[in-house]
Amino acid sequence: MKSKKQSISLYTKLFLLLILIGGGIFRFYNLNWDEGHMFHPDERNIANSVTKIKVWEQMDPEFFAYGGFSMYLYRITANNLAEITDDPSWTFDWGKINIVGRFYSAFFSTLPILAVFFLAKKLFDQNVGLLASFIFAFTVFSIQASHY
């Protein structure tokens, strides 16, 4: 039995790109929604823990409720941003650390739009894949969850 490989048409690629851009805009829009006031208590705890990390010197953030990977990723990114912008506040300002975290949250929340498309395409066809990715991209809960 030979499997038939479906190629993705140009129109499907264009629609998928538009869905990705639209979903990304909603996820990345207003990353500083609290204007640095730290309204979300989990973000406060994570930002506080990130400030405790000193790469290769003090690697214990003293807070592991969500695992360590995200905190180390935020810290390394904050260190790089502090060097690039010549602004050391990226490493200790909770508001700026939250922006870094929200950026990653929005980025990693945009990737499943593609995964949903390819899964639905594999199970059904590319039209169902487009519909499924569109629904996921613009579902309010998935957009809201990407802001934390």
C-alpha positions in Angstrom: 0.0 0.0 0.0 1.5 3.3 -1.1 0.9 6.4 0.9 -0.1 9.5 -1.0 1.8 12.6 0.1 -0.2 15.7 0.0 1.6 18.8 -1.2 0.5 22.2 0.2 -0.9 24.5 -2.4 0.3 28.1 -2.7 -3.0 29.5 -1.6 -3.0 27.3 1.5 0.6 28.5 2.3 -0.6 32.1 1.9 -3.7 31.6 4.1 -1.6 29.8 6.7 0.9 32.7 6.7 -1.9 35.2 7.2 -3.3 33.1 10.0 0.2 32.9 11.6 0.7 36.7 11.3 -2.8 37.4 12.7 -2.4 35.0 15.6 1.0 36.3 16.3 -0.2 39.9 16.3 -2.8 39.1 18.9 -0.3 37.2 21.0 2.5 39.9 20.8 0.2 42.9 21.1 0.7 44.9 24.3 3.2 42.7 26.1 3.4 45.4 28.8 -0.3 45.2 29.5 0.1 46.0 33.2 2.5 48.9 32.6 5.1 47.4 35.0 2.7 47.2 38.0 3.2 43.5 38.4 -0.5 42.5 38.7 0.1 38.8 38.2 1.5 37.2 41.3 3.1 34.2 39.5 5.0 36.6 37.2 6.2 38.5 40.3 7.6 35.3 41.8 9.3 34.3 38.6 10.8 37.8 38.1 12.1 37.8 41.6 13.6 34.3 41.1 15.3 35.4 37.8 17.0 38.3 39.6 18.6 35.8 42.0 20.3 33.9 39.3 23.9 34.8 38.4 24.9 32.6 35.5 27.6 30.2 36.5 28.0 31.7 40.0 24.6 31.4 41.7 22.3 29.1 39.6 19.7 28.4 42.3 16.6 30.7 41.8 15.0 29.4 45.0 11.7 28.9 43.2 10.9 25.8 41.1 7.1 25.9 40.9 7.2 26.0 37.1 10.5 24.4 36.5 13.9 26.0 36.0 14.2 26.1 32.2 12.1 29.3 31.7 13.9 31.1 34.5 17.3 30.3 33.1 16.1 31.3 29.6 14.8 34.6 30.9 18.1 35.3 32.7 20.3 34.5 29.8 18.1 36.7 27.5 18.1 39.5 30.1 21.9 39.3 30.3 22.2 39.5 26.5 19.8 42.4 26.3 21.7 44.2 29.1 24.9 43.9 27.0 23.3 44.8 23.7 21.4 47.9 25.1 24.1 48.8 27.6 21.3 48.9 30.2 21.9 46.7 33.2 18.3 47.1 34.5 17.3 44.2 32.2 18.8 41.9 34.8 17.1 43.3 37.9 14.0 45.3 36.9 11.0 43.0 37.4 9.0 44.8 34.7 11.7 44.3 32.1 12.1 40.6 33.1 8.4 40.2 32.7 8.6 41.6 29.1 11.2 39.0 28.3 9.0 36.3 29.8 5.9 37.5 28.0 7.8 37.6 24.7 8.7 34.0 25.1 5.2 33.1 26.1 3.8 34.8 23.0 6.4 33.1 20.8 5.9 29.6 22.1 2.1 30.1 21.9 2.3 31.0 18.2 4.2 27.8 17.3 1.2 25.5 17.9 -0.8 27.3 15.2 1.5 25.5 12.7 1.3 22.2 14.7 -2.5 22.3 14.7 -2.5 22.9 10.9 -0.1 19.9 10.2 -1.9 17.6 12.5 -5.4 18.4 11.0 -3.9 18.2 7.5 -2.5 14.7 8.3 -5.7 13.5 9.8 -8.1 15.1 7.3 -6.9 17.5 4.6 -5.4 21.0 4.2 -8.8 22.8 4.3 -9.5 21.3 7.7 -6.0 22.1 8.7 -6.6 25.8 7.8 -9.9 25.9 9.6 -8.4 24.2 12.7 -5.4 26.6 12.8 -7.6 29.6 12.2 -9.8 28.6 15.2 -6.8 28.0 17.4 -5.1 31.2 16.3 -8.1 33.3 17.2 -9.5 31.5 20.2 -9.7 33.9 23.1 -8.3 31.6 25.7 -5.2 30.7 23.8 -4.5 34.4 23.2 -5.1 35.2 26.9 -2.9 32.4 28.1 0.0 33.6 25.8 0.1 36.9 27.8 1.5 35.3 31.0 
